[in-house]
């Protein structure tokens, strides 16, 4: 069985870095292009609402009259009228549109952050699924060669059926684990493509991850950082300002607007001038219902904002705890892996088997344990990365992902 047990090597070749992935996502993701269009739309709405509500109206009324004494008269009337808003309606409309524009910009910032964070999560998932797939491939190949070698030895009378059965059972488990690893990696490739916003499938991705520094912590109070930095919180505050302005506008709508008209004309040869003022009487519709509805929406927005801020505080506490737990696990893992050990544990197990110190059952157990140990160690590192990404997410600072690393 000499040469059938292979060691596992890093697969860095034509690598893609985490930072490059995050940068590529914010440069090309379609969702960010959509958010820019939404900002353009909100700017157009602000321009519309900042304009005066009424345009001047010009009406011309020519008429021909027959006079009682005989003959006729060619008369005309020219009226210029202008509606005038009362109650500060234009100011409230402009305030509402301005707050909506600021909210859309902040929501766009939140999308930029989320796209960057999603790309980081997808990158980490792809990195570790690729490693696990490589290990599962080696596990299957190693156990397959072991099973073939034992089968040949049994034909020569140097192994028994029990040993062959054991190697076959281990190989079956390894094949199943390899199939699951392939499925998981294919799914992570798709997630990566979608997270980066690529137009087509990316092939032969070689992700490279730096080493996490377990002692990294945010410099300021994490709750204050989140409350002051997260654009989704500020966006909700702007939405509250928008609804408050809409409530003020609905209240102002109960005050009727006036229309002033100036008429100049000619009637029976005489020149005629008149000034008219018209105002609707809010007898059947005082707009109280619209005001109550707008006020209710503003109150609901206020309550939703308060509840969202409370949830953010809880999310920060949870993320800090998970991050500390993950970093402690990484620290413990580093201490374990820094202790002296064989550079190739599989070769060591093989040598012990060849020397008769291990039987086939013990050899298979060592092979599986060594590979599972590597997979479990990688899972601990992965949890550390996900905890760091989640902490950066709840704090509203994607750049924190790359601050506590060792290149």
C-alpha positions as CSV (number, residue, x, y, z in Angstrom):
1,X,0.0,0.0,0.0
2,X,3.1,2.2,-0.3
3,X,2.1,5.5,-2.0
4,X,-1.6,5.1,-1.7
5,X,-2.0,7.6,1.2
6,X,-1.7,11.2,0.0
7,X,-1.1,14.4,1.9
8,X,-3.3,17.5,1.6
9,X,-1.7,20.6,0.1
10,X,-3.0,24.2,-0.1
11,X,-4.7,25.0,-3.4
12,X,-3.8,28.6,-3.8
13,X,-3.3,29.3,-7.6
14,X,-4.6,32.2,-9.5
15,X,-6.2,33.3,-6.2
16,X,-9.0,35.7,-5.6
17,X,-8.8,37.7,-2.4
18,X,-11.7,38.6,-0.1
19,X,-11.2,42.4,-0.6
20,X,-11.2,41.9,-4.4
21,X,-14.5,40.0,-4.1
22,X,-16.1,42.7,-2.0
23,X,-14.9,45.5,-4.3
24,X,-16.2,43.6,-7.4
25,X,-19.6,43.2,-5.8
26,X,-20.1,46.9,-5.1
27,X,-18.9,47.8,-8.6
28,X,-21.1,45.5,-10.7
29,X,-24.1,44.2,-8.7
30,X,-27.4,44.9,-10.5
31,X,-29.2,45.8,-7.2
32,X,-26.9,48.8,-6.8
33,X,-27.7,50.0,-10.3
34,X,-31.4,49.8,-9.4
35,X,-30.8,51.8,-6.2
36,X,-29.2,54.6,-8.3
37,X,-32.3,54.7,-10.4
38,X,-34.4,55.0,-7.3
39,X,-32.4,57.9,-6.2
40,X,-32.9,59.6,-9.6
41,X,-36.7,59.0,-9.1
42,X,-36.7,60.5,-5.7
43,X,-34.8,63.6,-6.9
44,X,-37.4,64.0,-9.6
45,X,-40.2,63.8,-7.0
46,X,-38.4,66.4,-4.9
47,X,-38.3,68.8,-7.9
48,X,-42.0,68.1,-8.6
49,X,-43.1,68.8,-5.0
50,X,-40.9,71.9,-4.7
51,X,-42.7,73.5,-7.6
52,X,-45.8,75.7,-7.0
53,X,-49.0,73.7,-7.0
54,X,-51.0,75.9,-9.3
55,X,-50.2,77.3,-12.7
56,X,-51.8,80.6,-13.9
57,X,-54.9,80.0,-16.0
58,X,-55.9,82.2,-18.9
59,X,-59.4,82.0,-20.3
60,X,-60.8,84.0,-23.3
61,X,-64.5,84.2,-23.9
62,X,-65.6,86.0,-27.1
63,X,-69.4,86.6,-27.6
64,X,-71.7,88.4,-30.1
65,X,-74.8,89.9,-28.7
66,X,-77.9,91.4,-30.4
67,X,-78.9,94.7,-28.9
68,X,-82.5,95.4,-28.1
69,X,-82.4,98.7,-30.1
70,X,-81.1,96.9,-33.1
71,X,-77.7,96.0,-34.2
72,X,-75.1,93.8,-32.5
73,X,-72.1,94.0,-30.2
74,X,-68.9,92.0,-30.4
75,X,-67.8,91.5,-26.8
76,X,-65.0,89.6,-25.1
77,X,-63.8,88.7,-21.7
78,X,-60.2,87.8,-20.8
79,X,-59.6,86.3,-17.3
80,X,-56.3,85.5,-15.7
81,X,-56.6,83.5,-12.5
82,X,-54.1,82.1,-10.0
83,X,-54.6,79.5,-7.3
84,X,-52.9,80.2,-4.0
85,X,-52.0,77.6,-1.4
86,X,-52.7,78.3,2.2
87,X,-51.5,76.7,5.4
88,X,-47.9,76.0,4.3
89,X,-48.8,73.1,2.0
90,X,-45.9,73.7,-0.3
91,X,-43.4,73.7,2.6
92,X,-44.8,70.4,3.9
93,X,-44.8,68.8,0.5
94,X,-41.1,69.8,0.0
95,X,-40.2,68.6,3.4
96,X,-41.8,65.2,2.8
97,X,-40.0,64.8,-0.6
98,X,-36.7,65.9,0.8
99,X,-36.9,63.4,3.6
100,X,-37.9,60.7,1.1
101,X,-34.9,61.5,-1.0
102,X,-32.5,61.3,2.0
103,X,-34.2,58.0,3.0
104,X,-33.6,56.5,-0.5
105,X,-30.0,57.6,-0.4
106,X,-29.5,56.0,3.0
107,X,-31.3,52.8,1.8
108,X,-28.9,52.8,-1.1
109,X,-26.0,53.0,1.3
110,X,-27.5,50.1,3.2
111,X,-27.7,48.1,0.0
112,X,-24.1,48.8,-0.8
113,X,-23.1,47.5,2.7
114,X,-25.4,44.5,2.3
115,X,-24.0,43.6,-1.1
116,X,-20.4,43.8,0.2
117,X,-21.3,41.7,3.3
118,X,-23.1,39.1,1.2
119,X,-20.1,38.9,-1.1
120,X,-17.9,38.3,1.9
121,X,-20.2,35.5,3.3
122,X,-20.3,33.8,-0.1
123,X,-16.6,34.1,-0.5
124,X,-16.0,32.5,2.9
125,X,-18.5,29.7,2.2
126,X,-16.8,29.0,-1.2
127,X,-13.4,29.0,0.4
128,X,-14.2,26.3,3.0
129,X,-16.5,24.2,0.8
130,X,-13.6,24.0,-1.7
131,X,-11.2,22.9,1.0
132,X,-13.7,20.3,2.3
133,X,-14.3,19.0,-1.2
134,X,-10.6,18.5,-1.6
135,X,-10.3,16.6,1.6
136,X,-13.4,14.5,0.9
137,X,-11.9,13.7,-2.5
138,X,-8.7,12.6,-0.9
139,X,-10.5,10.6,1.7
140,X,-12.5,8.7,-1.0
141,X,-9.4,8.2,-3.1
142,X,-7.3,7.0,-0.1
143,X,-10.0,4.5,1.1
144,X,-10.6,3.3,-2.5
145,X,-6.9,2.5,-2.9
146,X,-7.0,0.8,0.5
147,X,-10.1,-1.3,-0.4
148,X,-8.5,-2.3,-3.7
149,X,-5.2,-3.3,-2.0
150,X,-7.1,-5.4,0.6
151,X,-9.1,-7.1,-2.1
152,X,-6.0,-8.1,-3.9
153,X,-4.4,-9.3,-0.7
154,X,-7.5,-11.4,0.1
155,X,-7.1,-13.0,-3.3
156,X,-3.5,-13.9,-2.3
157,X,-4.6,-15.1,1.1
158,X,-2.9,-12.2,2.9
159,X,-6.2,-10.5,4.2
160,X,-9.5,-11.8,5.3
161,X,-13.1,-10.9,4.4
162,X,-13.7,-8.9,7.5
163,X,-10.9,-6.5,6.6
164,X,-12.4,-6.1,3.1
165,X,-15.9,-5.6,4.5
166,X,-14.6,-2.9,6.9
167,X,-12.7,-1.1,4.1
168,X,-15.8,-1.3,1.9
169,X,-18.1,0.2,4.6
170,X,-15.6,3.0,5.2
171,X,-15.4,3.7,1.4
172,X,-19.2,3.8,1.1
173,X,-19.4,6.4,3.9
174,X,-16.6,8.5,2.2
175,X,-18.4,8.4,-1.2
176,X,-21.6,9.7,0.4
177,X,-19.7,12.4,2.2
178,X,-17.9,13.4,-1.0
179,X,-21.2,13.6,-2.9
180,X,-22.6,15.9,-0.2
181,X,-19.4,18.0,-0.3
182,X,-19.8,18.3,-4.1
183,X,-23.4,19.5,-3.8
184,X,-22.5,22.0,-1.1
185,X,-19.6,23.4,-3.2
186,X,-21.8,23.7,-6.3
187,X,-24.4,25.6,-4.3
188,X,-21.6,27.9,-2.8
189,X,-20.3,28.6,-6.3
190,X,-23.8,29.7,-7.3
191,X,-24.2,31.8,-4.2
192,X,-20.8,33.4,-4.9
193,X,-21.8,34.2,-8.5
194,X,-25.1,35.8,-7.4
195,X,-23.5,37.7,-4.5
196,X,-20.8,39.2,-6.7
197,X,-23.4,40.0,-9.4
198,X,-21.5,38.3,-12.2
199,X,-23.3,37.9,-15.5
200,X,-22.3,34.3,-15.9
201,X,-20.8,31.4,-14.0
202,X,-17.3,31.9,-12.7
203,X,-15.1,28.9,-13.2
204,X,-12.0,27.7,-11.3
205,X,-12.3,30.1,-8.4
206,X,-9.3,29.9,-6.1
207,X,-10.3,31.9,-3.0
208,X,-7.6,33.0,-0.6
209,X,-8.3,34.0,3.0
210,X,-5.9,35.8,5.3
211,X,-5.5,34.8,9.0
212,X,-7.9,36.3,11.5
213,X,-6.5,38.2,14.5
214,X,-8.4,36.8,17.4
215,X,-7.7,39.9,19.6
216,X,-9.3,42.4,17.4
217,X,-12.2,44.5,18.9
218,X,-14.1,47.7,17.8
219,X,-12.4,50.7,19.2
220,X,-15.5,52.5,20.5
221,X,-18.7,51.4,22.2
222,X,-20.3,48.9,19.8
223,X,-23.9,49.9,20.5
224,X,-23.1,53.6,19.8
225,X,-21.2,52.6,16.7
226,X,-24.3,50.8,15.4
227,X,-26.8,53.5,16.3
228,X,-24.7,56.2,14.7
229,X,-23.3,54.3,11.7
230,X,-26.0,52.0,10.3
231,X,-27.7,53.7,7.3
232,X,-30.8,51.6,7.7
233,X,-31.5,53.2,11.1
234,X,-30.9,56.7,9.7
235,X,-33.1,55.8,6.7
236,X,-36.0,54.9,9.1
237,X,-35.5,58.2,10.9
238,X,-35.9,59.9,7.5
239,X,-39.0,57.9,6.7
240,X,-40.4,59.1,10.1
241,X,-39.6,62.7,9.1
242,X,-41.4,62.0,5.7
243,X,-44.5,60.7,7.4
244,X,-44.5,63.5,9.9
245,X,-44.4,66.0,7.0
246,X,-47.2,64.2,5.3
247,X,-49.3,64.4,8.5
248,X,-48.6,68.1,8.6
249,X,-49.6,68.4,4.9
250,X,-52.8,66.4,5.6
251,X,-53.6,68.9,8.4
252,X,-53.0,71.8,6.1
253,X,-55.3,70.3,3.5
254,X,-58.2,71.1,5.8
255,X,-57.5,74.8,5.0
256,X,-59.1,75.5,1.6
257,X,-57.0,77.2,-1.0
258,X,-58.2,80.4,-2.8
259,X,-58.2,81.4,-6.4
260,X,-57.8,85.0,-7.4
261,X,-59.0,86.1,-10.9
262,X,-58.6,89.3,-12.8
263,X,-61.0,89.9,-15.7
264,X,-60.7,92.5,-18.5
265,X,-63.3,92.7,-21.2
266,X,-65.4,94.8,-23.6
267,X,-69.2,94.8,-23.3
268,X,-71.4,97.0,-25.5
269,X,-68.5,99.1,-26.3
270,X,-67.6,99.7,-22.7
271,X,-64.5,98.4,-21.1
272,X,-64.9,96.1,-18.1
273,X,-62.6,95.2,-15.3
274,X,-63.3,92.9,-12.4
275,X,-61.5,91.2,-9.6
276,X,-62.8,87.9,-8.2
277,X,-61.9,85.6,-5.3
278,X,-63.2,82.1,-5.0
279,X,-62.8,79.6,-2.1
280,X,-64.3,76.1,-1.7
281,X,-66.4,75.6,1.4
282,X,-65.3,72.5,3.3
283,X,-68.9,71.5,4.0
284,X,-69.1,67.9,2.8
285,X,-65.4,67.0,2.9
286,X,-63.2,68.6,5.6
287,X,-60.3,66.1,5.0
288,X,-60.3,65.1,8.6
289,X,-60.2,61.4,7.6
290,X,-57.0,61.9,5.5
291,X,-55.4,63.8,8.4
292,X,-56.2,61.0,10.9
293,X,-54.8,58.4,8.5
294,X,-51.6,60.3,7.9
295,X,-51.2,60.9,11.7
296,X,-51.7,57.2,12.3
297,X,-49.0,56.3,9.8
298,X,-46.6,58.7,11.4
299,X,-47.3,57.2,14.8
300,X,-46.8,53.7,13.5
301,X,-43.5,54.8,11.9
302,X,-42.4,56.2,15.2
303,X,-43.2,53.0,17.0
304,X,-41.5,50.9,14.3
305,X,-38.4,53.0,14.5
306,X,-38.2,52.6,18.3
307,X,-38.7,48.8,18.1
308,X,-36.1,48.5,15.3
309,X,-33.5,50.5,17.4
310,X,-34.2,48.1,20.3
311,X,-33.7,45.1,18.1
312,X,-30.4,46.5,16.8
313,X,-29.1,46.9,20.3
314,X,-30.0,43.2,21.0
315,X,-28.4,42.2,17.7
316,X,-25.2,44.0,18.7
317,X,-25.0,42.2,22.0
318,X,-25.7,38.8,20.4
319,X,-23.1,39.5,17.7
320,X,-20.5,40.5,20.3
321,X,-21.1,37.3,22.3
322,X,-20.9,35.1,19.2
323,X,-17.8,36.9,18.0
324,X,-16.1,36.5,21.4
325,X,-17.0,32.8,21.5
326,X,-15.7,32.2,18.0
327,X,-12.5,34.0,18.7
328,X,-11.9,32.0,21.9
329,X,-12.5,28.8,19.9
330,X,-9.9,30.0,17.4
331,X,-7.5,30.8,20.2
332,X,-7.9,27.3,21.6
333,X,-7.5,25.8,18.2
334,X,-4.3,27.8,17.6
335,X,-2.9,26.5,20.9
336,X,-3.7,22.9,20.0
337,X,-2.3,23.1,16.5
338,X,0.9,24.9,17.7
339,X,1.8,21.9,19.8
340,X,4.5,19.5,18.3
341,X,3.0,16.9,16.0
342,X,3.8,14.9,12.9
343,X,3.9,16.9,9.7
344,X,2.0,14.2,8.0
345,X,-0.2,12.2,10.3
346,X,-1.6,10.0,7.6
347,X,2.0,8.8,6.6
348,X,2.6,8.2,10.3
349,X,-0.5,6.0,10.5
350,X,0.6,4.1,7.3
351,X,4.1,3.5,8.7
352,X,2.5,2.1,11.9
353,X,0.3,-0.2,9.9
354,X,3.2,-1.4,7.8
355,X,5.1,-2.1,11.1
356,X,2.3,-4.1,12.4
357,X,1.5,-1.6,15.2
358,X,-2.0,-0.9,13.8
359,X,-4.6,-3.3,12.3
360,X,-6.8,-2.4,9.4
361,X,-9.6,-1.2,11.6
362,X,-7.3,1.1,13.5
363,X,-5.8,2.4,10.2
364,X,-9.2,3.2,8.8
365,X,-10.1,4.9,12.0
366,X,-6.9,7.0,11.9
367,X,-7.5,8.0,8.3
368,X,-11.0,9.2,9.0
369,X,-10.2,10.9,12.2
370,X,-7.3,12.8,10.7
371,X,-9.4,14.1,7.8
372,X,-12.4,14.8,10.0
373,X,-10.1,16.7,12.4
374,X,-9.0,18.9,9.5
375,X,-12.6,19.5,8.5
376,X,-13.6,20.3,12.0
377,X,-10.6,22.7,12.4
378,X,-11.7,24.4,9.2
379,X,-15.2,24.6,10.5
380,X,-13.9,26.5,13.6
381,X,-12.1,28.9,11.4
382,X,-15.1,29.4,9.2
383,X,-17.3,30.2,12.2
384,X,-14.7,32.8,13.2
385,X,-15.0,34.4,9.9
386,X,-18.8,34.4,9.8
387,X,-18.9,35.8,13.4
388,X,-16.5,38.6,12.2
389,X,-18.7,39.3,9.2
390,X,-21.9,39.3,11.2
391,X,-20.3,41.7,13.8
392,X,-19.3,44.1,11.0
393,X,-22.8,43.8,9.6
394,X,-24.7,44.7,12.8
395,X,-22.2,47.5,13.5
396,X,-22.7,49.0,10.0
397,X,-19.0,48.8,9.0
398,X,-18.1,46.2,6.4
399,X,-14.5,47.5,6.5
400,X,-14.2,45.9,10.0
401,X,-14.0,42.5,8.2
402,X,-10.6,43.4,6.8
403,X,-9.2,45.3,9.8
404,X,-8.5,42.5,12.2
405,X,-6.5,40.3,9.8
406,X,-2.9,39.2,9.3
407,X,-1.8,39.3,5.7
